[in-house]
Amino acid sequence: MKIIDILVPDLPESVTDATVSNWKKKLGDFVETGEILVELETDKVVLEVPSPNSGRLVQIYHKNSELVSSRQKLASIDITKKNQVLIQEKNTLEEKKHVSKEKKLCENLSEKKSDIFFSPSIRRLIAKQKNFSADIVQNYSISSNIKNYANQLELSRQLNLIKTENSVNNTHKLDAINICQEKRVKMTRLRKCISDRLLYVNNNTASLTTFNEVNMQSIINLREKYRDIFEQTHKIRLGYMSFFVSAVIKGLKDFPEINANIDGEDIVYHNYFNINIAVSTPKGLVTPVLKNADKMSIIEIEKKIKDFAIRGKNNKLNIHDLEGGSFTITNGGIFGSMLSTPIINPPQSAILGIHAIKDRATVIDKKVVITPMTYLALSYDHRLIDGKEAASFLVTVKNMLEDPIRIFLNI
């Protein structure tokens, strides 16, 4: 018997421990190389721990909800050759069963002809529900068992209609029952961390928010003109966020206090521009970082943001993606938000909130015109940043967005 230990991955200095949140395998299960054994939840992200070898899970040291730290034992796997052979045999047997099943269905379908003819959509539905290839069901050769199955589908459809009717009639009864029901679940590590940080900001900063509005017509025109050729050339859509990031960097260069933070009795000015971008994940909002965003092109920014969004949706962001930010941008507009006061992401001193773009009546050259407008909201720590700097920063961002050629000329 050859046993190997599965250890907790190395956690960064900012993360002291992790919680065992979900064992994907049970004791005695066979696992293959690269299969996920367990998920660990930290204050920031969910870490997946894969199996380094094929074998059998023979020991689990920590159950769900238990705390673990770097390099602790999580599990042990028996990787003797016998177990690896058993895994290969199991996979081969499953493949043979699948092939045999399709072959048997083919034989049954060709045993006798029928005058029953089904439309292509019905044949696809039958194939999907019966779990075999669509080309097996031919409109010139349908066996009686398939005919019966089609009749069952029609009967099931009618029963579902009746159930829906009854459900509508009983809605008021269900509502009365639901009022009395409760559900209690344990707060996730990420939600607990967000809660603690929000309270910290509320209790330890002199937070203030100032607003401005931006006419987005120039950027909308630019996107419409170059959208197709941009996507064909760079294999990525031209969005709005890259313009906001570029405009923010210009503002941070002009007003370095907004890119700084307070450390005790010192002010730390950052000579780098690491921009946190708020991304929604199944477990909550996280803010991965565009490292050295001032050195990135519009194309690189768009690609990196898309990468963050995809990995965030699939819980694939790692802790290093979230570290080192100096300023945060959050876009509530994608959820329909018209106006908000975003909360500072500590230890940073400011955060920019972006909102939905809506057509509104505005005055241009003493004429009322319809323009696509959005609100910008800058929340900042008034201990470090004065109102003058905050307002001037927003004016700089506004000017860059309303005349986006400035972004490319860096003026």
C-alpha positions as CSV (number, residue, x, y, z in Angstrom):
1,M,0.0,0.0,0.0
2,K,1.4,3.4,-1.0
3,I,-0.2,6.4,0.7
4,I,0.2,10.1,-0.1
5,D,-1.2,13.0,1.9
6,I,-3.2,15.8,0.5
7,L,-2.3,19.1,2.2
8,V,-4.0,22.6,2.5
9,P,-2.4,24.8,-0.2
10,D,-0.1,27.6,1.0
11,L,-2.3,30.6,2.1
12,P,-1.0,34.2,1.6
13,E,0.0,36.1,4.7
14,S,-3.2,38.1,4.7
15,V,-5.2,34.8,5.0
16,T,-4.7,33.0,8.3
17,D,-7.0,30.0,7.8
18,A,-9.7,28.5,5.6
19,T,-12.9,26.6,6.2
20,V,-13.6,23.2,4.8
21,S,-16.8,23.9,2.9
22,N,-17.6,21.0,0.6
23,W,-16.1,17.5,0.2
24,K,-16.6,16.4,-3.4
25,K,-15.5,12.8,-2.7
26,K,-16.5,10.4,0.1
27,L,-14.3,8.0,2.1
28,G,-13.5,5.0,-0.1
29,D,-14.2,6.7,-3.4
30,F,-11.8,6.3,-6.3
31,V,-10.4,9.5,-7.7
32,E,-8.4,10.4,-10.8
33,T,-5.6,12.8,-11.2
34,G,-6.8,16.4,-11.3
35,E,-10.3,15.6,-9.9
36,I,-11.4,18.1,-7.2
37,L,-11.4,16.5,-3.7
38,V,-12.6,19.4,-1.6
39,E,-13.4,23.1,-1.6
40,L,-11.9,25.4,1.0
41,E,-13.5,28.8,1.7
42,T,-11.4,31.8,2.8
43,D,-12.4,35.3,3.5
44,K,-11.8,36.2,-0.1
45,V,-12.2,33.2,-2.5
46,V,-13.0,29.5,-2.7
47,L,-10.0,27.3,-3.2
48,E,-10.4,24.0,-5.0
49,V,-8.0,21.2,-3.9
50,P,-7.4,18.6,-6.7
51,S,-6.0,15.1,-6.4
52,P,-2.3,14.9,-7.5
53,N,-2.7,11.2,-8.3
54,S,-5.2,8.5,-9.1
55,G,-6.2,6.3,-6.3
56,R,-8.6,5.6,-3.5
57,L,-9.6,8.1,-0.7
58,V,-8.7,6.3,2.5
59,Q,-8.7,9.0,5.1
60,I,-10.4,12.4,5.7
61,Y,-8.9,14.4,8.5
62,H,-11.2,17.5,8.6
63,K,-15.0,17.5,8.1
64,N,-17.1,20.3,6.6
65,S,-17.1,23.6,8.5
66,E,-13.8,22.8,10.3
67,L,-11.0,25.4,10.2
68,V,-7.6,24.5,8.6
69,S,-4.4,26.3,8.0
70,S,-1.5,26.2,5.4
71,R,0.1,22.7,5.0
72,Q,-2.3,20.9,7.3
73,K,-3.3,17.4,6.3
74,L,-6.7,17.2,4.6
75,A,-6.8,13.6,3.4
76,S,-4.8,10.6,2.4
77,I,-5.0,8.6,-0.9
78,D,-3.9,5.1,-1.6
79,I,-2.1,5.3,-5.0
80,T,-1.0,1.6,-5.3
81,K,-1.1,0.3,-8.9
82,K,-4.0,-2.0,-8.0
83,N,-6.3,1.0,-7.3
84,Q,-5.2,2.8,-10.5
85,V,-6.0,-0.3,-12.5
86,L,-9.4,-0.5,-10.9
87,I,-10.2,3.1,-11.9
88,Q,-9.2,2.4,-15.5
89,E,-11.4,-0.8,-15.6
90,K,-14.3,1.2,-14.1
91,N,-14.0,3.8,-16.9
92,T,-13.8,1.2,-19.6
93,L,-16.8,-0.7,-18.2
94,E,-18.9,2.5,-18.2
95,E,-17.9,3.2,-21.8
96,K,-18.9,-0.3,-22.8
97,K,-22.3,0.0,-21.0
98,H,-23.0,3.2,-22.9
99,V,-22.1,1.7,-26.3
100,S,-24.2,-1.4,-25.5
101,K,-27.2,0.7,-24.5
102,E,-27.1,2.6,-27.8
103,K,-26.7,-0.6,-29.8
104,K,-29.6,-2.2,-28.1
105,L,-31.8,0.8,-28.7
106,C,-30.8,0.7,-32.4
107,E,-31.9,-3.0,-32.6
108,N,-35.2,-2.3,-30.9
109,L,-36.0,0.6,-33.2
110,S,-35.3,-1.5,-36.3
111,E,-37.2,-4.6,-35.3
112,K,-40.6,-3.5,-36.8
113,K,-41.8,-0.7,-38.9
114,S,-44.8,1.6,-38.1
115,D,-46.9,4.0,-39.9
116,I,-46.2,6.5,-37.2
117,F,-44.3,9.6,-38.4
118,F,-43.0,12.2,-36.0
119,S,-41.8,15.7,-36.7
120,P,-38.0,16.5,-36.3
121,S,-38.7,18.4,-33.1
122,I,-40.5,15.4,-31.5
123,R,-37.7,13.0,-32.6
124,R,-35.1,15.3,-31.0
125,L,-37.2,15.5,-27.8
126,I,-37.6,11.7,-27.6
127,A,-33.9,11.3,-28.2
128,K,-33.0,13.8,-25.5
129,Q,-35.4,12.2,-22.9
130,K,-34.3,8.7,-23.8
131,N,-30.6,9.7,-23.7
132,F,-29.4,8.4,-27.0
133,S,-28.2,9.9,-30.3
134,A,-30.8,11.9,-32.3
135,D,-30.0,10.1,-35.5
136,I,-31.2,6.8,-34.1
137,V,-34.8,7.9,-34.2
138,Q,-35.8,7.8,-38.0
139,N,-39.1,9.1,-39.3
140,Y,-39.5,5.9,-41.4
141,S,-38.8,3.4,-38.7
142,I,-40.4,4.0,-35.3
143,S,-41.0,1.0,-33.0
144,S,-44.1,0.7,-30.9
145,N,-42.2,1.4,-27.6
146,I,-41.2,4.8,-29.0
147,K,-44.9,5.4,-30.0
148,N,-46.0,4.7,-26.5
149,Y,-43.3,6.9,-25.1
150,A,-44.5,9.8,-27.3
151,N,-48.1,9.2,-26.0
152,Q,-46.7,9.4,-22.5
153,L,-45.1,12.7,-23.2
154,E,-48.4,14.1,-24.5
155,L,-50.2,12.8,-21.4
156,S,-47.5,14.3,-19.1
157,R,-47.9,17.6,-20.9
158,Q,-51.7,17.6,-20.3
159,L,-51.2,16.7,-16.6
160,N,-48.7,19.5,-16.2
161,L,-51.3,22.0,-17.6
162,I,-53.8,20.7,-15.0
163,K,-51.3,21.0,-12.2
164,T,-50.4,24.6,-13.3
165,E,-54.1,25.5,-13.3
166,N,-54.6,24.1,-9.7
167,S,-51.4,25.9,-8.6
168,V,-52.8,29.2,-9.7
169,N,-56.0,28.6,-7.9
170,N,-54.2,27.8,-4.7
171,T,-51.6,30.6,-4.8
172,H,-53.3,32.5,-2.0
173,K,-53.1,29.4,0.2
174,L,-49.4,28.9,-0.5
175,D,-48.7,32.6,0.2
176,A,-50.3,32.3,3.6
177,I,-48.2,29.2,4.4
178,N,-44.9,30.8,3.2
179,I,-45.4,33.8,5.6
180,C,-45.0,31.5,8.5
181,Q,-41.8,29.8,7.1
182,E,-38.2,30.6,7.9
183,K,-34.8,29.4,6.8
184,R,-31.7,29.8,8.8
185,V,-28.2,29.2,7.2
186,K,-24.7,29.8,8.4
187,M,-23.1,32.9,7.0
188,T,-20.3,32.2,4.5
189,R,-16.8,33.2,5.2
190,L,-16.9,35.7,2.3
191,R,-20.2,37.3,3.6
192,K,-18.8,37.4,7.1
193,C,-15.6,39.2,5.8
194,I,-17.7,41.7,3.8
195,S,-19.8,42.4,6.9
196,D,-16.8,43.0,9.1
197,R,-15.1,45.2,6.6
198,L,-18.2,47.4,6.1
199,L,-18.5,47.9,9.8
200,Y,-14.8,48.7,10.0
201,V,-15.2,51.4,7.3
202,N,-18.3,52.9,9.0
203,N,-16.5,53.1,12.4
204,N,-13.0,54.1,11.4
205,T,-13.3,56.5,8.4
206,A,-14.8,59.9,7.8
207,S,-16.6,58.8,4.7
208,L,-18.2,61.3,2.3
209,T,-19.6,61.0,-1.2
210,T,-19.6,63.5,-4.0
211,F,-21.3,63.2,-7.4
212,N,-21.1,64.3,-11.0
213,E,-22.8,63.4,-14.2
214,V,-21.4,62.4,-17.6
215,N,-22.7,62.6,-21.1
216,M,-21.8,59.2,-22.6
217,Q,-22.8,60.1,-26.2
218,S,-19.2,60.4,-27.5
219,I,-18.2,56.9,-26.1
220,I,-21.4,55.4,-27.4
221,N,-20.7,56.8,-30.9
222,L,-17.2,55.5,-30.8
223,R,-18.3,52.0,-29.7
224,E,-20.9,51.9,-32.4
225,K,-18.5,53.0,-35.1
226,Y,-15.6,50.6,-34.2
227,R,-17.5,47.8,-32.3
228,D,-17.5,45.2,-35.1
229,I,-13.9,45.8,-36.4
230,F,-12.6,45.9,-32.8
231,E,-14.2,42.5,-32.0
232,Q,-13.0,41.0,-35.3
233,T,-9.4,42.2,-34.8
234,H,-9.0,41.6,-31.1
235,K,-11.6,38.8,-30.4
236,I,-13.1,40.8,-27.5
237,R,-16.0,43.2,-27.2
238,L,-15.4,46.8,-26.7
239,G,-17.1,47.7,-23.4
240,Y,-17.4,50.7,-21.3
241,M,-15.2,49.7,-18.3
242,S,-11.9,50.1,-20.2
243,F,-12.8,53.8,-20.8
244,F,-13.6,54.3,-17.1
245,V,-10.4,52.6,-16.0
246,S,-8.3,54.8,-18.3
247,A,-10.1,58.0,-17.2
248,V,-9.7,57.1,-13.5
249,I,-5.9,56.5,-14.0
250,K,-5.6,60.1,-15.4
251,G,-7.5,61.4,-12.4
252,L,-5.3,59.5,-9.9
253,K,-2.2,60.8,-11.5
254,D,-3.4,64.4,-11.2
255,F,-4.7,63.9,-7.6
256,P,-2.3,61.4,-5.9
257,E,-4.1,61.7,-2.5
258,I,-7.0,59.7,-3.9
259,N,-4.5,56.8,-4.7
260,A,-3.0,57.0,-1.2
261,N,-4.0,55.6,2.2
262,I,-3.5,56.4,5.9
263,D,-1.3,54.0,7.9
264,G,-1.2,55.0,11.5
265,E,0.1,58.6,11.5
266,D,1.6,58.3,8.0
267,I,0.2,58.8,4.5
268,V,1.3,56.2,2.0
269,Y,1.4,57.5,-1.6
270,H,1.3,54.7,-4.2
271,N,3.4,55.1,-7.3
272,Y,1.5,52.3,-9.0
273,F,-2.1,52.1,-10.3
274,N,-3.6,48.8,-9.3
275,I,-7.3,49.1,-9.9
276,N,-9.8,46.8,-8.2
277,I,-12.8,45.9,-10.4
278,A,-15.9,44.7,-8.6
279,V,-17.1,41.3,-9.9
280,S,-20.2,39.4,-8.9
281,T,-19.7,35.7,-8.0
282,P,-22.2,33.1,-6.7
283,K,-20.9,33.7,-3.2
284,G,-20.9,37.5,-3.2
285,L,-19.0,40.5,-4.6
286,V,-15.2,40.3,-4.9
287,T,-12.7,42.9,-6.3
288,P,-9.9,41.4,-8.4
289,V,-7.1,43.8,-9.3
290,L,-5.9,45.1,-12.6
291,K,-2.2,45.2,-11.8
292,N,-0.3,48.2,-13.3
293,A,-3.4,49.3,-15.2
294,D,-1.6,52.4,-16.4
295,K,0.7,50.3,-18.5
296,M,-2.3,48.3,-20.1
297,S,-4.0,49.2,-23.4
298,I,-7.7,49.3,-23.9
299,I,-7.6,45.9,-25.4
300,E,-5.6,44.4,-22.5
301,I,-8.0,45.9,-20.0
302,E,-11.1,44.5,-21.7
303,K,-9.5,41.0,-21.9
304,K,-8.5,41.0,-18.3
305,I,-11.9,42.2,-17.1
306,K,-13.6,39.5,-19.1
307,D,-11.2,36.9,-17.6
308,F,-12.1,38.1,-14.1
309,A,-15.8,37.9,-14.9
310,I,-15.6,34.3,-16.3
311,R,-13.4,33.0,-13.5
312,G,-15.5,34.8,-10.8
313,K,-18.7,33.2,-12.1
314,N,-17.0,29.8,-11.9
315,N,-15.4,30.4,-8.5
316,K,-11.9,30.2,-10.1
317,L,-10.4,33.5,-8.9
318,N,-7.4,33.0,-6.6
319,I,-6.2,35.1,-3.6
320,H,-3.4,36.7,-5.6
321,D,-6.0,38.1,-8.0
322,L,-7.5,40.1,-5.1
323,E,-4.3,41.5,-3.5
324,G,-2.5,44.8,-3.9
325,G,-5.2,47.2,-5.1
326,S,-4.9,51.0,-4.6
327,F,-8.3,52.2,-5.9
328,T,-11.7,50.5,-6.6
329,I,-14.3,50.9,-9.3
330,T,-17.7,49.3,-8.8
331,N,-20.4,49.3,-11.5
332,G,-23.9,49.0,-10.0
333,G,-25.3,50.1,-13.4
334,I,-25.2,46.6,-14.7
335,F,-27.8,45.7,-12.1
336,G,-29.9,48.8,-12.9
337,S,-28.7,51.1,-10.1
338,M,-29.3,54.8,-10.8
339,L,-27.5,56.3,-7.8
340,S,-25.6,55.0,-4.8
341,T,-23.0,55.8,-2.2
342,P,-20.4,53.0,-2.5
343,I,-18.4,52.0,0.6
344,I,-14.6,52.4,0.7
345,N,-12.6,49.2,0.2
346,P,-10.1,49.4,3.1
347,P,-7.2,50.2,3.4
348,Q,-7.9,52.3,0.3
349,S,-9.1,55.8,0.7
350,A,-11.6,56.1,-2.2
351,I,-14.0,54.2,-4.5
352,L,-15.8,55.2,-7.7
353,G,-19.3,54.1,-8.3
354,I,-20.7,53.9,-11.9
355,H,-24.4,53.7,-12.6
356,A,-26.8,53.0,-15.4
357,I,-26.8,55.0,-18.6
358,K,-30.2,56.5,-19.2
359,D,-31.6,59.0,-21.7
360,R,-32.4,62.2,-20.0
361,A,-33.4,65.8,-21.0
362,T,-30.3,68.0,-20.7
363,V,-29.5,71.6,-21.7
364,I,-26.7,71.9,-24.4
365,D,-26.1,75.4,-25.9
366,K,-29.3,76.6,-24.3
367,K,-31.3,73.9,-26.0
368,V,-33.1,70.9,-24.4
369,V,-31.8,67.7,-25.9
370,I,-32.1,64.0,-25.1
371,T,-28.7,62.6,-24.1
372,P,-27.4,59.3,-22.6
373,M,-26.3,60.3,-19.1
374,T,-24.8,58.5,-16.1
375,Y,-24.0,59.5,-12.6
376,L,-20.5,59.1,-11.0
377,A,-20.2,58.8,-7.2
378,L,-16.9,59.1,-5.4
379,S,-16.9,58.0,-1.8
380,Y,-13.7,59.0,0.0
381,D,-12.0,59.3,3.4
382,H,-12.3,62.9,4.3
383,R,-9.4,62.6,6.8
384,L,-7.0,62.4,3.8
385,I,-8.9,63.8,0.9
386,D,-10.5,67.2,0.8
387,G,-13.7,68.1,-1.0
388,K,-11.7,70.1,-3.5
389,E,-9.6,67.2,-4.6
390,A,-12.6,64.8,-4.7
391,A,-14.6,67.2,-6.9
392,S,-11.7,68.0,-9.2
393,F,-10.9,64.3,-9.6
394,L,-14.5,63.7,-10.8
395,V,-14.3,66.6,-13.2
396,T,-11.2,65.1,-14.7
397,V,-12.9,61.7,-15.1
398,K,-15.9,63.4,-16.6
399,N,-13.8,65.4,-19.1
400,M,-11.9,62.3,-20.2
401,L,-15.2,60.3,-20.8
402,E,-17.0,63.1,-22.6
403,D,-14.1,63.6,-24.9
404,P,-12.5,60.1,-25.1
405,I,-9.8,61.2,-27.6
406,R,-8.1,62.6,-24.5
407,I,-7.6,59.0,-23.2
408,F,-5.5,58.1,-26.3
409,L,-3.6,61.4,-26.3
410,N,-3.1,61.3,-22.5
411,I,-4.2,64.9,-22.0
